Amino acid sequence: MDTDTLSQFKSEFNSFFMLVLLNMAFGALAMAFGMQYMIMAVLGLPLVQTSPPLQVLAGAISMAGFGLGFMWILSSTKILRGIKGIRREFRSHEGPVPDETLTGWIVRMLAHYRENKKILPWMITISRLGGCCFVTLGIVNILQGVTAWNAGGNWMDMTLPFMAAAINLTLGFATIAISIGFHRYAHAWDIRLDETARNETLLERTLEHR
Amino acid sequence: MAERRTQYEIYWEILVFCKTPRTFTGIINRCDLNSKTGQEYIAFLIAKGYLSQQKDGEKSSYVATESARDYIALFSELYQKLFDKIPGFRL
């Protein structure tokens, strides 16, 4: 067994696992924010000055955000389900890993990628959209803060929008970084799939020519 | 997962699993195959001499032959190279 191959496999696997977990966490946040804004818009709780059509629009956008977050979590869960078994196996494995065990994990990861190949572009898009939503919210918060600062008022009214902006911008950029992570992962595994297809000729020749 | 593996990956899994004698049911369960496709794969491997059938009374089992070693070794080498040659992904 090649220890470099094993350590690279483990490192890549752990990175991907972390990426999926983070993605789920940000999906849950998007869903929670969507739900919060939706309730606020429907009940007209905080921004009572806004007109009813604006409240309906805000409610509709929030509902879309909630739906996006829900789908975000569902697709992450599907991906996570596929890799949990492999992770459990290699975490519980003690001692040197035999060649065949490592190859078996690689085969399973390839099968997992083939199975989820169509979901990944969707997840990349959702993460990017979610990231852009958070960044936009952050920019809106900054504008609200500047307006509040210029108008004067109590300290809380002036600082709260900036705190909200910091949270939203952090979430937004982190989510965009996650989408880049998924893109890199998909790129690496696409190359591996192509290589596997090329290897098939050699494997076929070995199998058939006996 | 069965439909997401290539036939060469399934052949490899069967041969590795059959390093010690295995029953047909054991093979299809372990390799996640249905009875029909399991029979096809096993028949191919027997025809090519990679797998041999052993009969012990009414019980029948399958075991990988010496010739399977080359295929198993080549397969492992090619698949592990996927991680050696191709720049990986890391957070």
Interface residues (C-beta under 8 A of the other chain):
Chain A: D2 D4 T5 Q8 F9 S11 E12 S15 F16 M18 L19 D99 E100 L102 T103 G104 I106 V107 R108 L110 A111 H112 R114 E115 G181 R184 Y185 H187 A188 W189 I191 R192 E195 T196 N199 E200 L202 L203 E204 T206 L207 E208 R210
Chain B: M1 R4 R5 T6 Y8 E9 Y11 W12 E13 V16 K48 G49 Y50 S67 D70 Y71 I72 L74 F75 S76 L78 Y79 Q80 K81 L82 F83 D84 K85 I86 P87 G88 F89 R90 L91
